[in-house]
Amino acid sequence: MPLYLKLYDETMPDLRPRLEKFLGDLIKKFTLNNVDIVAAPVCKEKTEFDRAVKKLEEEGVDALLTLHLAYSPSLESIESLAKTDLPLIVFDTTPKYDFGTDTTEIALMMNHGIHGVQDLCNLLKRNNKQYFLVTGFWDKPEVFNRVIGKINSAYVAGRMRRSRVGSIGGYFEGMGDFIVDDSDIENFIGTKIIRTKPRDIVELVPRDNDMAVKKELETDLDFFELDDLTDSVHLNSIKIGLAVRKWIKINNLTGFTMNFSRITSRSGFPTIPFLEASKAMARGTGYAGEGDIITAALVGALLSLHPETTFMEMFCPDWKRETVFLSHMGEMNVNLTQNKPILTTKKIPFIDIDDPAVAWGQFKEGKATLINLSPSRKGFNLIVSPVEMLNRDSAGLGKTVTGWFKPNIPLEDFLLNFSNFGGTHHSALVYGDRIEEVKIFGEMMGFNVLMI
């Protein structure tokens, strides 16, 4: 949304075409960086700002980005900007990089928008309106990347607010850290919860000779390394996986969760769809175990922009080497293994159903960001920490999901802070340094952001 001054149109009509060229160059740069822009007309008076904000809201944009083409009086725009629920990004920049003593008068008129930014930000503060400010020359990569980072944060926040999470089997009995009333999740985060009964998914299970089953089998044989996997176990996992996948599509889900303890031989499921949970994350669908709707929504939102995201649990500390061992029963984003993922039969003594096929491997090495969304007495905490994923020998741990990370501070301090912040035992892991983007995402969502 470009901001301008009516007086300049009346007294200097040749000025605005020059500034609109700058605006066009900036929009082109955003487009070349895979950002879809909805451009409002240049706004000068209150009615124009009102129409522009309404248009952007109706278009379903993820954020509103303001650009002062020149000075613009804040009282013209503050009412419409303060009322919108869209995340507000204020870009404080100018067309010209070098403004020295030899600069011309026309350059002065084209590069004085910063005091319009100052006027507006003062009013935003006084109206308790959250905004995210980026300052600097627009064509410097580090400046432009900061704007892109905030747009990315808004994109993920938009996906989080519009998330739809399906739940199979409700919550795991007695597991309380991530349990929140459905109404609180929907009202505070925006997540729509779709609860289902096993029989609703059983109706979608394909026949053994279905072409979709055959195609999925061929895909698995190409993608996975098979180890101790019988045809019947593999077939059962494919069939229930395709049923879950169809259920996801029918309900337009961005994520799902399941309580494996409720999926018994009486459910009608041929086995537990652990394999589909891993495949779903690899396709960009969120997942969390044991009925955790909050983390499933978080993983799905992160996957919408960052495909190298997975659900995970911290299992065991290695005090000697200052690392944490990650694992789970049989769910991981199978695109993130150090080597080719392995597909095997998982013998689980405490389930009352046929053995499932599970995909496993070790999470690959590299820089990553650990993210935990936890309920608090008032709202939600978002705990964020940089970690280093390691390549370690896990052969002695058997056929299971494995991974190791080293926190950025001593392990005992990391774990102390994590639990003092109220972190739950379910988290998301995103590869790469996403600290700033995730922090801004949390602030846009209204979460209490806590850094380790």
Disulfide bonds with the S-S distance in Angstrom:
none
